[in-house]
Amino acid sequence: MADKAQTAKPADTNRPALALHVPEPKYRSGDTVDFSHIEIGQAGAQPRPDESAHPSQMADLAYGLIRVLGEDNHAHGPWNPRLDAETLRAMLGHMAMVRAFDERMFRGQRQGKTSFYMKCTGEEATSIAPAMALASDDMVFPSYRQQGILIARGYPLIEMINQIYSNKADKLKGRQLPIMYSSREHSFFSISGNLATQCPQAVGWAMASAIKGDSRIAASWVGEGSTAEGDFHSACTFAAVYNAPVILNVVNNQWAISSFSGFAGAERTTFAARGLGHGIAALRVDGNDALACFAAARWAANRARANHGPTLIEYFTYRAEGHSTSDDPSGYRSAQEREEWPLGDPVNRLKNHLIAIGEWDEERQAAMDLACAEKVKETTKEAEKNGILGHGLHHPFHTMFEDVYEKLPWHLEEQAEQAIRERVTKFGSERPFG
């Protein structure tokens, strides 16, 4: 009977056979790229609703694309934040610094000075512009490609490099993977390698801020791939139910390591649309347009601060380089994609806007780029005095047992003593390399 059951066919043999759909990117290595299927829209065409608008009244904004900078390099439409030239130059300076920092740290990894690094090339506007739109004490819960927030908030470069090198001056004492920064003083929550955990944490922090009658809001960042995680949807549910003063930023850079965005649902709808399903205000933004990114974040911040609820923002952008130093994108996507990306480069677009309004020129840009590169170079040399990967200039071995308990329990004291004793026996010192 068991054999018959295994080979039995459906009674209705006229029914069509089912077929499983497996998402597949449009282009692979060696393919000719054509992004004409992406609907860009005109800069300035999207309406800007009142910050108190109900999510049901702004559905179109979750499917279109909010853009400010046009092909003429000028700002257009109701989303134009009308920033003064000094603010725009500061924004451009932060973006140039991030790019210089990324280049230096990438080379450092290739030279064996650190084990790991992640660049944000092509995505600078999605962190720097929103960071500038928030208050400096608003709490941010970033992912691992938001180094621009720390730079925009004035976090010392040397502290970032010390953390990347996990050296003796690393304030996190080598306990975090390189680039997983943390700074209470800069309202920058510890980065986690576990995807989307920062989303419910941000919502919970925002709820606590509201309970206390505080004025600070929270903002989180995740990649589009992480929106497939349960934590993301739990965060959306709590944010909607409790009207949490939070901004949930989704950086849609088209690729989650080697998996294209279709595996997270991009073939079916936009990521901003997920906010509408939860009853949350949702915006879809040109992530390579720094002015649009700033305007959307400021709109969402004002909405949250006025107790009108959370906002989900999808930044539509492109990851111009590999996922990390451990990744080679040439193995799974066309090399033409970066050059053919229709939304251009965020740094160049902001630079060209400043030039178009008479507040910048190529000579000053070249000087800025050089100054940023020199500052990063000098700071890196200073940080290297504190040690690099494999040179042994790390925190003392016994610190691995500290900073969890106020008073170390007896069993951990015994373990610490045994571990240090074995280390001294093996190396002649607890800290044999200095």
Secondary structure, DSSP 8 states (H G I E B T S, - for coil): -HHHHHH---S-TTS----------S--TT-----TTS----TT-S----TT--GGG-GGGGTS-B--B-TTS-B-STT-----HHHHHHHHHHHHHHHHHHHHHHHHHHTTS-S-----TT-THHHHHHHHHS-TTSEEE--TT-HHHHHHTT--HHHHHHHHHT-TT-TTTT-S-TT---BGGGTB----SSTTTHHHHHHHHHHHHHHTT----EEEEEEGGGGGSHHHHHHHHHHHHTT-SEEEEEEE-SEETTEEGGGGTTTTS-STHHHHHTT-EEEEEETT-HHHHHHHHHHHHHHHHTT---EEEEEE----S-SSTT--GGGTS-TTHHHH-TT--HHHHHHHHHHHTTS--HHHHHHHHHHHHHHHHHHHHHHHTT--TTS---S-GGGGG-SSSSS--HHHHHHHHHHHHHHHHHHSSSSTT-
